[in-house]
Amino acid sequence: ELAACATPFIYFPLRHHFEQRFFVANRLDRMGAGIRVDYERTTPEDIAAQIVRGLNTRPTSPAGGVDPGGTERAAALIAELV
């Protein structure tokens, strides 16, 4: 949703999670979306600098093949269950 709506964000892929570290990270790189941060090697100052960087940039490919209606669909499906 963040990538689809061209919202700047930082993300921390889980260390031993192949999909997050490779598949998702590569897709976000191709879309020009998100700032990948390594949790274990990042200081609070690094995170602050990345937040500032994110506030001053926009993803290069707003839609990037991502349907921005996922939140509404997920909410409707969850509402049917409760």
C-alpha positions as MATLAB code, in Angstrom:
seq = 'ELAACATPFIYFPLRHHFEQRFFVANRLDRMGAGIRVDYERTTPEDIAAQIVRGLNTRPTSPAGGVDPGGTERAAALIAELV';
ca = [
       0.000    0.000    0.000;
       2.784    2.452    0.818;
       4.497    1.800   -2.509;
       1.217    1.961   -4.418;
       0.363    5.311   -2.862;
       3.885    6.723   -3.362;
       4.319    7.174    0.386;
       7.932    7.361    1.600;
       8.822    4.630    4.100;
      11.745    2.787    5.632;
      11.669   -0.954    6.214;
      13.680   -3.519    8.122;
      13.629   -6.948    6.436;
      13.845   -9.828    8.924;
      17.374  -11.236    9.000;
      16.573  -14.872    8.228;
      13.497  -14.299    6.062;
      14.417  -15.079    2.456;
      11.307  -13.506    0.908;
      11.740  -10.196    2.747;
      15.497   -9.975    2.229;
      15.504  -10.858   -1.470;
      12.142  -11.020   -3.232;
      10.395   -8.096   -1.536;
      13.549   -5.975   -1.265;
      14.360   -6.444   -4.965;
      10.806   -5.604   -5.996;
      10.822   -2.431   -3.895;
      14.224   -1.498   -5.365;
      12.833   -1.893   -8.903;
       9.855    0.265   -7.951;
      12.073    2.908   -6.366;
      10.003    2.540   -3.198;
      11.080    2.381    0.414;
      14.429    2.684    2.084;
      15.862   -0.664    3.203;
      17.596   -0.533    6.582;
      19.570   -3.324    8.271;
      18.305   -3.410   11.842;
      21.415   -5.019   13.319;
      23.900   -2.594   11.749;
      21.904    0.610   12.070;
      22.294    3.191   14.819;
      19.509    5.487   16.006;
      21.313    8.307   14.182;
      21.280    6.273   10.951;
      17.540    5.683   11.333;
      16.947    9.396   11.934;
      18.953   10.245    8.802;
      16.918    7.738    6.751;
      13.665    9.225    8.050;
      14.811   12.683    6.947;
      15.861   11.210    3.574;
      12.438    9.600    3.212;
      10.658   12.845    3.973;
      12.614   14.550    1.202;
      12.075   11.937   -1.530;
       9.188   10.310   -3.343;
       9.118    6.813   -4.832;
      10.093    6.891   -8.504;
       7.289    4.565   -9.584;
       4.123    5.403   -7.627;
       1.926    2.524   -8.720;
       4.674    0.106   -9.682;
       2.148   -2.572  -10.547;
       0.686   -2.552   -7.051;
      -3.072   -2.225   -6.747;
      -3.743    0.501   -4.147;
      -7.125   -1.001   -3.176;
      -5.691   -3.770   -1.011;
      -6.485   -2.077    2.289;
     -10.158   -1.702    1.469;
     -10.421   -5.307    0.238;
      -8.666   -6.641    3.337;
     -10.927   -4.601    5.623;
     -14.036   -5.905    3.840;
     -12.861   -9.516    4.149;
     -12.046   -9.079    7.845;
     -15.399   -7.361    8.479;
     -17.179  -10.442    7.127;
     -15.429  -12.569    9.746;
     -16.242  -10.452   12.792;
];
